[in-house]
């Protein structure tokens, strides 16, 4: 007569949801069996799972392999996207028509310990000024030349678009000041200035220019 091996009973409840960046540990990998034996988990402890609904698998090998069979079981864990924070720094003021440029540096972080990936935008009011892809440290940089700007003061915010593993976030408001290229007085003086013509026996007097072009406003 052939006696089949008994099947151990595995008890493994689905663990509570975790936030992306949480490594698997004893809280999730906690299966028990009706007989002594060893558990092998896949993925193993220390693994950081992507956001979404993920399947965990355990293989149980009984100590008494003569009377008990090796069995597998599965459990489900939900991984939620990690919250993020977005910060904006910018160069201000800049002058229209100069060699200056408005540079926006957007930094996105996460308490999960993982570096966010994806795209960030710098917004002037409800309009997108420029956008950039985050680098390996969670920083994105974009630039607008002075020729692309009009004089005025703009309320700027940066926003991070949600990705598969991270939630969206926005920065606090910042201010960008764009100055006119020249002062109005300078334009009026240029329009009225006449060419000096020397008279016979006369030399051109040394005259101090009372009107000087204001210095261009550079990067702070």
C-alpha positions, 0 to 999 in steps of 0.5 A, a space after each residue: 500500500 502506498 501512503 502519500 505524504 501529508 500536506 502541511 497547513 500554511 497560515 498567511 494573512 495578507 499584510 496591511 498596505 505599505 508605502 512605496 520605499 518600505 522594504 519587506 520584513 517580518 511584518 509582511 513575511 510572517 507565514 506559519 505552518 502546522 509542522 516544523 520546517 523552513 520558509 523561503 520567501 519570494 521576493 526575499 526580505 529587504 526587497 522594495 516593491 513597486 507601487 500597486 498590488 503585489 504577490 508574495 510567495 512562500 515555499 515551506 520545506 518541512 523538517 520531516 520530509 519523509 512524512 510531509 510534503 513541501 508546499 507553497 502559498 501566496 499572499 497579497 500586499 498593496 503598495 501605495 505611492 509615496 508622498 513627495 515634497 517639491 521646492 523651487 528656487 529661481 534667479 530674480 530679477 532679470 532684465 528684458 533683452 539682456 544676457 540674463 536668464 531666469 533659471 528655475 531649480 526644482 527639487 523633489 524629495 520623499 520621506 520614503 528614502 527613494 529618489 522620485 523620478 519623472 517630470 517637473 514644471 515651473 508655472 507662472 500663474 496657470 501657464 507653464 513657463 518651462 519643464 524638466 526631467 528629474 535627474 538621479 538626485 531628484 533635481 530638475 532645472 529649466 531656463 528661460 532667456 531674457 528674450 522670452 520674458 516680458 517686464 513684470 512680476 510673476 507668481 511662480 510655482 513648481 509642480 511634480 507630476 505623479 509617477 507610478 511610485 510617487 504622489 504629485 506635489 507642488 511648491 510654495 509660491 515664489 516671485 520672479 521680477 523681470 525689469 525693463 531693458 532701459 529706463 524711460 529717461 534714457 530713451 527720451 534723452 537719445 531722441 532729443 540729442 543733436 550732433 555738435 558741429 564745431 565752429 571756426 576757431 573753436 574746439 569741442 568743449 569737454 562735457 560730462 555726459 549727464 545721462 548714463 545707461 543704467 547697469 544691466 541687472 545680472 543674476 543674484 
